[in-house]
Amino acid sequence: MKKILFTLILLTFVVLPGHSTSQIPEVLSFDGNSWSMFYFPLDMVKETETWHKSQDFKDNSSNTGCWRRYIGHWSIIDNKLILTEAVREKAVTYSLHRTKYVDVKLSRVFKYYSKYATPQGIFASWINDTIRIGRGNLIRDLFIGCDPNLEEEALLIIEKGVVKKVEYFHNGIVQGRSIDDFLKAINNDSLSWDGISKKVNRLIFEMKVNHDENGHISSFDLTFYKLTPEQEAIMKPRVLELLGKHRNDIPVMHILGKYVSEICTLSIFRHKKDLAK
């Protein structure tokens, strides 16, 4: 017997500017720890164009995980955001055609950003923004992977390159293990198609999960596609009942102080036995 099959497409994700592939983050030394920084300060000013035309990038190599072709190493020094080093990964082939990657220093960055130079490094005085940093285990890796959330995160509120305020967060999964567990639970259940034409062999709908103040799932917002109003009126209560039965299998995360579940688009395929009636 064919089980109900759900195809998941995660629709809500925050894309780091200009890229659809997960990008290697910058590295920030802060508060006695090494953090991943999901922000690229060097790309925010015009100097990046002339620097990328320099000998630092003469081999024109890049990879989809680092389109900017460099990794900046930063520190917070006297509350200032300072670039201390820039490197890029270079592929080196050794015995038996094996390849490894080594860091190559990009020393010309200090020449092209010289107007921002200080004894400690390049002072990112042009930054007026909130920068998210993270470290620890991966908690959420969105569909394309562009904006992951790590176990420990902080928001740095920066004005003219100076850190004015820091907010710390502990992220985690508070319910469920993975969306796969939810899909497996649904696959083992059934759904009534009574009153629906045999021409309709699947349901496609977007599911948004709502939470109460304690993170419990309180309701669902559903948007159906390719159904008539009459068909939706029949199937929506049934789908809501099905989702409600398995609400404890839906992952709920606590991210940056808020309870969240991914918005997803699901497809429910009709059983052969329903089509045979």
C-alpha positions as CSV (number, residue, x, y, z in Angstrom):
1,M,0.0,0.0,0.0
2,K,1.3,3.4,-0.9
3,K,2.0,5.5,2.1
4,I,1.2,9.2,2.2
5,L,4.2,10.9,0.8
6,F,5.3,14.4,1.9
7,T,7.7,16.4,-0.1
8,L,9.3,19.2,1.9
9,I,10.5,22.5,0.5
10,L,11.7,24.9,3.1
11,L,10.6,28.4,1.9
12,T,11.7,30.7,4.6
13,F,15.4,31.4,4.6
14,V,17.7,34.4,5.0
15,V,20.2,34.5,2.2
16,L,23.5,36.1,2.8
17,P,23.8,39.0,0.3
18,G,24.3,37.9,-3.3
19,H,24.7,34.1,-2.9
20,S,22.5,31.0,-3.0
21,T,25.1,28.6,-1.7
22,S,26.2,28.3,1.9
23,Q,29.1,30.7,2.4
24,I,32.1,30.2,4.6
25,P,31.8,32.8,7.3
26,E,34.3,35.3,8.5
27,V,36.2,34.5,11.8
28,L,35.9,36.8,14.8
29,S,37.9,36.7,18.0
30,F,35.7,38.1,20.7
31,D,35.0,37.7,24.4
32,G,37.8,35.1,24.7
33,N,36.3,32.9,22.0
34,S,36.5,32.3,18.3
35,W,33.2,32.9,16.5
36,S,31.8,32.5,13.0
37,M,30.7,35.9,11.7
38,F,27.8,35.9,9.3
39,Y,28.7,39.3,7.8
40,F,31.3,40.5,5.3
41,P,32.5,44.0,6.3
42,L,35.2,44.3,3.6
43,D,32.5,44.0,0.9
44,M,30.6,47.0,2.2
45,V,33.0,49.7,0.7
46,K,34.4,50.4,-2.7
47,E,37.9,49.4,-1.8
48,T,36.9,45.7,-2.3
49,E,36.8,46.2,-6.1
50,T,40.4,47.4,-6.5
51,W,41.6,44.9,-4.0
52,H,40.1,42.0,-5.9
53,K,41.9,43.2,-9.0
54,S,45.3,42.9,-7.2
55,Q,47.9,40.1,-7.2
56,D,46.2,38.7,-4.1
57,F,43.6,37.2,-6.5
58,K,45.8,36.6,-9.6
59,D,44.9,33.0,-10.1
60,N,41.2,33.9,-10.2
61,S,40.3,30.8,-8.3
62,S,37.1,30.5,-6.3
63,N,34.7,27.9,-5.0
64,T,30.9,28.0,-4.5
65,G,31.4,28.0,-0.8
66,C,33.4,31.2,-0.8
67,W,32.5,33.4,-3.8
68,R,34.2,36.4,-2.2
69,R,37.5,34.4,-2.4
70,Y,38.8,35.4,1.0
71,I,38.2,34.8,4.7
72,G,38.6,37.8,7.0
73,H,40.0,37.3,10.5
74,W,38.6,39.9,12.8
75,S,39.0,40.9,16.5
76,I,37.1,43.2,18.8
77,I,39.9,45.4,20.2
78,D,38.9,48.2,22.6
79,N,35.3,47.7,21.4
80,K,36.4,48.3,17.8
81,L,35.9,45.9,14.9
82,I,39.4,45.3,13.5
83,L,40.6,43.1,10.6
84,T,43.8,41.5,11.6
85,E,44.3,39.2,8.6
86,A,42.8,38.0,5.4
87,V,43.4,34.6,3.8
88,R,42.1,32.4,1.1
89,E,42.1,28.7,0.7
90,K,44.4,27.3,-2.0
91,A,44.2,23.8,-3.3
92,V,47.5,21.9,-3.2
93,T,47.9,18.6,-5.0
94,Y,50.3,16.1,-3.5
95,S,50.9,12.3,-3.8
96,L,48.4,10.1,-5.7
97,H,46.6,13.2,-6.9
98,R,45.3,14.0,-3.5
99,T,44.3,17.6,-2.8
100,K,44.3,19.5,0.4
101,Y,43.6,23.2,1.1
102,V,46.0,25.5,2.8
103,D,45.5,29.2,3.9
104,V,47.4,31.8,1.9
105,K,47.7,35.2,3.4
106,L,46.4,38.1,1.4
107,S,48.7,40.8,2.5
108,R,47.7,43.5,0.0
109,V,44.4,44.0,1.8
110,F,46.2,46.4,4.1
111,K,47.4,48.4,1.1
112,Y,44.0,48.8,-0.5
113,Y,42.2,49.6,2.8
114,S,45.1,51.8,4.1
115,K,42.8,54.8,4.9
116,Y,41.2,52.6,7.6
117,A,44.6,51.3,8.9
118,T,45.4,51.4,12.6
119,P,48.4,49.8,14.5
120,Q,46.1,46.8,15.3
121,G,44.8,46.3,11.7
122,I,42.0,47.7,9.5
123,F,39.3,49.5,11.6
124,A,35.9,48.9,10.0
125,S,34.7,52.4,10.9
126,W,32.2,52.3,8.0
127,I,30.0,49.7,9.7
128,N,26.7,50.8,11.2
129,D,24.7,47.6,11.6
130,T,23.8,44.6,13.7
131,I,26.1,41.7,13.1
132,R,25.3,38.1,14.1
133,I,28.0,35.8,15.3
134,G,27.8,32.2,16.4
135,R,29.7,29.2,17.7
136,G,29.1,25.6,18.9
137,N,26.8,22.9,17.4
138,L,24.6,23.5,14.4
139,I,21.0,24.0,15.4
140,R,19.4,25.0,12.2
141,D,20.7,24.7,8.7
142,L,18.2,26.1,6.3
143,F,17.3,24.5,3.0
144,I,20.0,26.2,0.9
145,G,22.2,26.5,4.0
146,C,22.8,30.2,3.6
147,D,22.1,31.3,7.1
148,P,22.7,28.6,9.7
149,N,22.1,29.1,13.4
150,L,24.6,27.8,15.9
151,E,24.1,26.8,19.5
152,E,25.6,30.0,21.0
153,E,24.9,33.3,19.1
154,A,25.3,37.0,19.8
155,L,24.1,40.1,18.1
156,L,26.7,42.9,18.0
157,I,25.1,46.4,17.6
158,I,27.8,48.4,15.9
159,E,28.0,52.2,15.2
160,K,30.9,53.5,13.2
161,G,32.8,50.3,13.7
162,V,32.4,50.4,17.5
163,V,30.5,47.8,19.4
164,K,27.8,49.6,21.4
165,K,25.8,46.7,22.7
166,V,25.9,42.9,22.8
167,E,23.0,40.5,23.2
168,Y,23.7,36.8,23.9
169,F,21.4,33.9,23.0
170,H,21.4,30.2,23.6
171,N,19.7,28.4,20.7
172,G,18.3,24.9,20.8
173,I,15.7,22.4,19.7
174,V,13.0,22.3,22.3
175,Q,10.7,19.7,20.6
176,G,11.2,17.0,18.0
177,R,14.4,15.9,16.5
178,S,14.1,16.6,12.8
179,I,11.5,17.2,10.1
180,D,12.2,13.7,8.9
181,D,10.6,12.3,12.1
182,F,7.5,14.4,11.4
183,L,7.3,13.2,7.8
184,K,7.7,9.6,9.0
185,A,4.9,9.9,11.5
186,I,2.6,11.4,8.8
187,N,3.6,8.7,6.3
188,N,2.3,6.1,8.7
189,D,-1.1,7.7,9.0
190,S,-4.1,8.1,6.7
191,L,-6.3,10.8,5.3
192,S,-9.9,10.6,4.1
193,W,-10.5,11.7,0.5
194,D,-14.3,11.2,0.6
195,G,-16.1,13.7,-1.5
196,I,-13.1,14.6,-3.6
197,S,-12.9,13.9,-7.3
198,K,-10.5,11.2,-8.4
199,K,-8.9,13.8,-10.7
200,V,-7.3,15.2,-7.5
201,N,-4.5,12.8,-6.8
202,R,-2.6,15.0,-4.3
203,L,-2.8,18.0,-2.0
204,I,-0.2,20.8,-2.1
205,F,-0.2,23.3,0.7
206,E,2.0,25.6,2.7
207,M,2.1,25.1,6.4
208,K,3.0,27.8,8.9
209,V,3.2,26.8,12.5
210,N,2.1,29.2,15.3
211,H,3.4,28.9,18.9
212,D,2.3,30.1,22.3
213,E,4.5,32.0,24.7
214,N,5.9,28.7,26.0
215,G,6.8,27.4,22.6
216,H,3.9,24.9,22.3
217,I,2.3,24.6,18.9
218,S,-1.0,26.4,19.1
219,S,-2.3,26.4,15.5
220,F,-1.5,26.0,11.9
221,D,-2.0,28.4,9.0
222,L,-2.5,26.5,5.7
223,T,-2.5,27.8,2.2
224,F,-3.8,25.3,-0.4
225,Y,-2.8,25.2,-4.1
226,K,-4.8,23.9,-7.0
227,L,-8.0,23.2,-5.1
228,T,-11.4,24.7,-5.7
229,P,-13.0,26.6,-2.7
230,E,-15.4,23.6,-2.3
231,Q,-12.5,21.1,-2.2
232,E,-10.5,23.2,0.2
233,A,-13.5,23.4,2.5
234,I,-13.7,19.6,2.6
235,M,-10.0,18.8,3.0
236,K,-8.7,21.6,5.2
237,P,-10.4,20.4,8.4
238,R,-9.1,16.9,7.7
239,V,-5.5,18.0,7.1
240,L,-5.7,20.2,10.3
241,E,-6.8,17.1,12.3
242,L,-3.9,15.1,10.8
243,L,-1.3,17.7,11.6
244,G,-2.7,18.2,15.1
245,K,-2.3,14.5,15.8
246,H,1.4,14.7,15.0
247,R,2.1,18.2,16.3
248,N,4.6,16.7,18.8
249,D,6.7,15.4,16.0
250,I,7.2,18.9,14.4
251,P,10.6,20.4,15.4
252,V,10.3,23.6,17.4
253,M,13.5,25.6,17.9
254,H,14.4,28.5,20.2
255,I,16.4,30.9,18.0
256,L,17.5,34.3,19.0
257,G,15.0,34.4,21.8
258,K,12.0,33.3,19.7
259,Y,10.2,30.0,19.2
260,V,10.2,29.0,15.5
261,S,9.3,26.1,13.2
262,E,10.1,26.2,9.5
263,I,7.4,27.3,7.0
264,C,7.2,24.4,4.5
265,T,5.3,23.4,1.5
266,L,4.0,19.8,1.7
267,S,2.5,17.4,-0.9
268,I,0.1,14.6,0.2
269,F,-0.3,11.9,-2.4
270,R,-3.6,10.0,-2.6
271,H,-3.6,6.3,-1.8
272,K,-4.4,3.9,-4.7
273,K,-7.3,2.5,-2.6
274,D,-8.9,5.9,-2.6
275,L,-8.7,6.2,-6.3
276,A,-10.1,2.7,-6.8
277,K,-13.3,3.5,-4.9
